[in-house]
Amino acid sequence: MNIVHVVESLAVGGLERVVLSLATWQRQRGDAIRIVCLFEEGALSGQARAAGIDVRVTGKHSGWDFRALRDLRATLREEPIDVLHTHNAMAHYYAASAALGLGLKRVVNTRHGMGAPRRTRRERLYRLAVLGADAVVFVSHAGYAHFVGQPGGIPERKAHVIANGVEVTAIAERQDALRRALLTSLGRPPETRLIGAVGRLNPVKDHATLLLAMQRLRQTGHAVDLVLVGDGVTREALAAQARTLQIEDCVHFLGMRDDVLGLLPSFDLFAQPSITEGYSLALVEAAAAALPIVATRVGGNADIVAAGVNGLLVEPRDAAALADALATLLRDRDLRLRMGQAGRVWALNHGSVEAMGRAYGALYGSRTDASGGVK
């Protein structure tokens, strides 16, 4: 099968990692894969080429760029395409415009998040262009509910849900020995429990509320540290907040790391306090590492965290509720282990790249006007 994926870029990010994983899985199974980047290649393009994937870039400028549209059309005309798979709004309406009259066999779009307000120019263009798509995939049931079944929304007959996948088997389960080793490297007592959080440091991830929860935990006698993996615009503000809250000794900013999957098994539990999410790969990876999770009840988090089964869900921006949920897990080792194992079983069965790839493969070969609906 000849498949072309169109993305804005292959910069390091959740969407881009999903596209690379899916394209690599497809390539390994004999499909001919091209990835077209609208703006720039990005840091992941080297990994794509190493996997035997042809990567192109149109070098799009801001605003409507007819030259980029022309270059994209030329790429689409090079050889017959079985599936044109676009990712998010801009990639779709550019690719759909470039493909007009080419008679492509199958056009699939994936929305990886909750999108911008419908009144924006980008969303208006997207909703017009998506009328010609054979199928629209949402990565969470929350995304499906947000886009489908409303005036001007995505027709239900086109809509599907396919969860993002990660390389679950490459992630080891949590181990106390690894936790103690990380604590030693941080200069912290060996009996300390570790809460891990992985992601960009920006306002949407709301690490400020997590720091308030950490202060409450420390004030109530919990020997616990917080490890923040990632970097971003709020790092300095968060470091200042930790000092103000007098918890700077137990909050560790590790910055960007290329060994995240190796760090996960060092944690006792995982926290994600975001105020909005699409479908979080970080949560899937935490579940694969057998970590019990405390996350906010936003976006696709409830698709990953079954409350009371593999973690707990709280409302966003509620430091007291977040602290209480974390304390519940910190007090009960058996509960942590039980939830962690439930999460790993879920990840192995539902959170893998293979599960995602097979679901897309079935969709590529089906007709939405015959089957439609949520899959």
C-alpha positions, 0 to 999 in steps of 0.5 A, a space after each residue: 500500500 502506498 501511504 502519504 502522511 501530511 503533517 505540519 512538521 516532524 518536530 519533537 512532540 506528541 503528534 509527531 511521535 505518533 505519526 513517526 511510530 505509525 509510519 515506521 510500523 507501516 513501513 516495517 510491514 511492507 507499505 511504501 511511506 512518505 511523510 510530507 512536512 508543510 513547514 520544516 522537517 524537524 528533529 524527528 526526520 532523521 529517525 524517519 529516514 533511518 526507518 526507510 521513510 521518504 521525508 519531504 518538506 514544502 517550506 511553507 511560510 505564514 499565511 496562505 502559501 501557493 508555492 507550498 501548495 504547488 509543491 505539495 501537489 507535485 509530490 502527490 502526483 509523483 505516483 499513485 496513492 492508496 491513502 492520503 492521511 493528514 494530521 490535524 487541521 492545517 495539514 488537512 486543508 492544504 493536502 485536500 486542496 493540493 489533491 483536488 482532481 487527483 482521484 485519490 483512493 482514500 483520504 483520512 484525517 486525524 484530529 490529535 487534540 481538541 482543536 481551536 474555537 470553531 470560529 477561527 479561520 483555520 477551523 472554518 477551512 478545516 471543516 470545509 475541507 473535511 467534507 471530502 474526507 472518507 474518514 475522520 479519526 479522533 484519538 479520544 472519546 472526548 475529542 469525538 464528542 467535541 467535534 461530532 453531532 453538533 451543528 456544522 460538526 463532523 458527520 457521524 458516519 465519517 467519525 472514528 476513535 483510534 487511540 494513539 499507541 506507544 512502544 509498550 514492550 520497550 518500557 520496563 516496569 517500575 523497580 525499587 532499585 531504580 528509584 533508590 539509584 535515582 534518589 542517590 543521584 539526586 542526593 535524597 534519602 533512600 526512603 523517599 517516594 518519587 512522584 514523576 511528571 513528564 511533559 512541556 513546562 507551560 501554563 496548559 500543563 499547570 505544574 503550578 497546581 502540582 507544586 501547591 499539592 506537593 506543599 500540602 503533602 510535605 506539610 502533612 508529613 509525606 516523605 515525597 519528592 517531585 521529579 519534573 522531566 521536560 522544559 519550557 516557558 514556565 520553568 523559571 516561574 515554577 522554580 521561583 514558586 518552589 522556593 516561595 513554597 519552601 519545597 525547592 529541596 524536594 522538587 527536581 527539574 531534570 529538563 529535556 531528557 532522551 532517557 524518559 522511558 528509562 526514568 519512568 520505572 524509577 518513580 512510585 507514581 505519576 502525576 499529570 495536572 493539565 487543564 486540557 489534553 488531547 490524548 496523552 502519550 505520557 500517560 500511556 507510557 506511565 501506564 506501561 511502566 506500571 505506575 499508578 496515575 493521578 491525572 485531571 479529568 480533561 480531554 482523553 485522560 479518562 480513556 487512559 486512566 480508569 478511576 479506581 482501576 489504574 489511577 485516580 482522576 481529579 478536577 483541574 486546578 484543584 490543589 487540595 483534591 490533587 494532594 488528597 489523591 496523591 496521598 491516597 496512593 502514597 499511603 497504600 503500597 498495595 493499592 499502588 502496586 495493584 493499580 500499576 499492574 492494571 495500567 500495564 495490562 491495559 497498555 499492553 492490550 490497548 496502548 501499543 503501536 501495533 494496536 493503533 496500526 492495525 486499527 488504521 489498517 482496517 480503516 484504510 480498507 473500509 468504507 465509512 458509508 457502509 460501517 461508519 461510527 465509533 471504532 
